[in-house]
Amino acid sequence: MWVKSDRIYTEDGLCGGYLSVQEGRFAGVSDTADGEYEDYGNLRILPGIFDTHNHGTQGYSLLGDAGEDPMVHVRGFLKGCAAQGVTSVFPTAEENMIASVARAAKEPIMGAEIVGIHSEGPWLNRTGEKGIWVPWPEVSLERAKQIVSDADGLLKLVALAPEIEGIDPIIEYFLSQGIAIAYAHSDLNYEGATRAYKEKGLSVATHTGNVMTGMHHRDIGGLGASLLGDGVYCEVICDGMHICLDMLRVYFKLKDPSQFMMVSDCTPFSGAPAGTYPDVFMGFTITVTPEGFVLSETGRLLGSSQPVIYGMGNLVEKLHMPMETVSRMASLNPCRKYGIDDVKGSISDGKQADFIVITDDYKVVATYVKGVKVYDSKTEPDVFNTRYWEKKFNS
């Protein structure tokens, strides 16, 4: 298979020509094609996005609130991810959805590929700016083992608050299973957070800056510990809402971009129109603002409605960062963190042919996984799950 573009972002730099895919892997860029090809003209071809933090999208939910067959939601979620340029994903699932995600990972790929599972919680702690404390469940090693069992070898990341009493044996257990631990939803100050990274083996900062103590001139908090921590990979939401763009400038001056992984933290509201929705399953009202904020009744952020590709546009067009740098943060960096950069994460000979085609306004035209087109905007212009929307809301 061949595709043509004047702008192909390979691991070695930007070039134009004919991109060859053989047996699902990249096989070079040349000046001519040996056979038929798809011509994308001047559209950009980028490595597929690897989103390691995504709870749902396009009306498909991994939060266990769907009220219908969970497999339908996992499959729809993977297609929705592909429509947003994601080729590899850690579905960030509630506990009662993890087994379904593991089953879906064994099915033929029809959208984004599941390369691991992310459990954000259940042991989290953060009062936050709104001053609303949310309790955590009983700390239980048996529960941790059940999560690992349900994931069937796919659990790659667990996010937790390291200050919770009795959490250390659980951290040690997850680490013994080869699972990365993320610093998340924590009230620790700089000293405590630094100890968690250095002494407890945490290596990822969950949505850096959000739901952690911020930087102050007398104590730079969990945020400062995450940015200054050597070897700490920082998830970063670049929608311009969770973190203002000026703070992102600070991030990328303090820490090398090679240590950042762009994530969406998307929810099923990604793709939903602005409005207020009484949630039948959760029991409270949710608001999607015109800017894309997803808020609870108390004004607390409930994740993002914007995908990683939107954040890439912010960084390139508003912060004037090179596309090559931004693309690595969205694709290659997470592959390096999770040990799959030898097969994924960049357009390079021999790597799995995961790539996307986008317009200059960051709309996804086509998504390919292993050289197979899993999303085409011409034939699948709307993948939003209106059935779920009608069931979920009394509106």
Residue, then its C-alpha position, 0 to 999 in steps of 0.5 A: m500500500w502507498v499513500k502520497s503527501d507533500r508533508i510526511y512527518t517521519e522520525d528523521g524529519l519532514c519530507g514529501g513523497y510516497l509512503s510505503v506500507q508492507e505487511g502492516r509496517f512502514a517501508g520507507v518514503s520514495d519519489t515514486a509509487d510501485g502501484e496504486y496509491e491514495d493521494y492526500g496532496n498537501l495534507r499532513i501525515l503524522p504518527g498516530i496519537f497514543d492517548t494513555h488517559n481517556h475515559g470515553t468519547q463520542g458518547y461512549s463511556l468507560l465509566g460504567d454508567a452506560g446502562e447497556d452492553p459494555m462491549v458496545h461502549v468499548r468498541g464504539f469508544l475505540k472507533g471514536c478514538a480513531a475519529q480523533g486521530v488516536t491509534s493506540v490507547f490506554p482505555t481509562a476504565e472504571e473497575n466494572m469495565i476493565a474486564s470488558v476492555a480486556r476482552a475487546a483487546k482480543e478482538p480484530i482491530m476496528g479503531a484504536e488499538i488497546v495496548g494497555i489499561h489505565s486505572e485512575g484510582p480507586w484510591l484518590n485524595r484531593t480537596g482542590e480549589k473548590g474545597i470539595w473533599v471526596p472520600w476514597p474506598e477502603v484500602s484493600l490488597e484483594r481489590a488491587k489483585q482483582i483489578v489486575s486479574d480483570a485486566d488479564g495482563l493488560l494493566k499498565l498504569v495505576a494512578l493513586a494518591p501516595e499519602i493515603e494510609g495503608i497504600d504502600p503495600i498496594i504500590e509495592y504489589f502493582l510495581s511487582q507486577g510491572i505496572a507503572i504508578a502515577y502520582a494523582h489527586s493528591d494533597l501532598n506538598y513539594e517535600g511529600a510529593t518528591r519523596a513519593y517519586k524518589e522513595k515509593g517508585l512513582s514515575v508518572a504525573t497524572h494530568t500534571g497541574n490538575v488535582m495536585t497542589g500548585m506552585h507557590h513561592r513558599d512551596i512549589g507543591g506536587l506540581g513543582a515536584s512533578l516538573l523538577g522530578d528526574g525521570v518523571y513522565c508528565e501527562v499534560i492536557c493541552d486543551g487550554m482549559h485545564i491548564c492555561l497556555d501561559m502555564l504550559r510555556v512554563y512547563f516546557k521551559l522547566k522540563d524537557p518536552s521529551q518528558f511530557m505525554m499529551v493526554s486528553d482525559c476525555t469523557p463521553f462528552s467529547g463531541a457533545p454540544a454545549g448544554t446542561y444535561p441532567d444525568v440519569f445514571m450519576g444523579f446530578t446535572i452536568t454542564v458542557t460549556p461553549e469553551g469545552f469545559v465539562l463541569s459538575e453542579t459544583g463547578r468541578l472539572l469532570g475531564s475534557s471534551q477536547p481530544v489530543i489533536y485539539g491540544m496539538g493545534n494549540l501548541v503549534e498554532k498558539l505557542h508556536m512549538p515545532m510540529e516535530t516536537v509536539s508530535r513526539m509528545a503525542s506519540l513517541n514519548p508515551c511509547r518510550k515510557y511504556g517500552i513499545d517505542d521499538v514498534k510504535g510511536s513514529i513513522s520509521d522503517g519497520k515500525q507498525a504503520d499507525f498514522i493519521v492524515i489531518t487538515d491544517d485546522y487539525k481535523v482528522v481525515a483518515t486514521y490507519v492502524k497497522g496500515v489498515k484504514v480504521y477511520d475515514s471522514k468521507t464515509e464516517p462523518d459522524v460517529f457520535n453515539t446518540r442512542y447513549w445520549e438519549k438514554k443517559f439524559n432526561s433532556 
